Amino acid sequence: MIKDILKSVCNSLHVEPKRLFATNKEEYVDARALACQLLAEEGLTDSEIARLFSVSRQCVNKLKNNFKGRCQCKWTLRMAYRKLHEEYCKKRE
């Protein structure tokens, strides 16, 4: 499930999976924020996501807390979230 979400996020936002955690370019930060949000909705805790991303729990918390604002400003991020949220919510049911 985790690998599927990360792969889907990278495909939706057209970023390279190998660079997802290696750069702070805006499009990669958006991809990390989207992945973080989807993983949290799947039931992973901040600590689990932090271990997966090799970042602090506070960093994960910041990504989650700022996600709504990012979506309001960026149409592509908002559309990717809607699509992936719907896709993974249906898989849960």
N, C-alpha and C positions, 0 to 999 in steps of 0.2 A: 504494500500500500504506500509506504513512504517513498520508495523509488518511483512508483507510478505518478505520485503527486509532483515530485521534483521534475520528472521528465515532462509531464504535462505543462507545468509552469514555464519551463524553458522553451518548449515548443510554442506556447501561446504568446510569450513576450519576445520570442526570437532572440534568445540569448544562448550562449554556449554553456552547456552543463559543466564543463571542466573549469570554467571561470566563475561559476556562480558564487563561490565563497572566496575567490582570489582577488577580487577587485571591488573598489568602492564607486565605480561609475554608476550614475543614476539609474540606468536600466537594470543593473544587477541588484542594486539595493531594492528597487521595486519588486524584482523577482523574489528576492529573499523575503520581503514583507508579505507578498502574496503566499508563498510557500508556508511561512510561519502561521499566517491566518488560517489557511486550509488545514494544516496539521493540528492546530489548536481546536478547530471545529471537529476534527476526527477524534478528539479526546486525549491528545498528547499534552502533557503538562509543560509549563515553561522550562522546567529543569531538563526534561527529556529532549525538547527541541534545542535547548542550549547545548547539550552534549552532542546532538546530531550535527549542529552547525559549527561546533567548536567556538562558541562565543559565551559570554556571560548570560545569566538569567535576566539581568537588567537590560541587556541589549535586546533580548527576545521580547521582553515586556515593552520596550520602547517601539520596536517594530509593530507590535500588535496595537499599541495605543495610538500610534500615528497613522495606522492603515486607513481609517475612514477619511482623514484629511487628504491623504495621497490619492484615494479614489475620487474624491470630489474634484481634484485638480487635473487628473489624468484620465482621459476617456479610454485609452487602450487598457490601462490597468483595471478600470471599472468593468469594461466588457469582458476581459479575461477572467476576472473574479466571478462575474455572474455565470459565465459558461462553466467554469470549473466547479464552482459551488453547486450548481445544479447537477452536474455530472456525478460528483462524489456524494451528494445527498441522496440521489437515486440509488446508488450502489449500496448505501447503508440500509435502505428500506427493504 
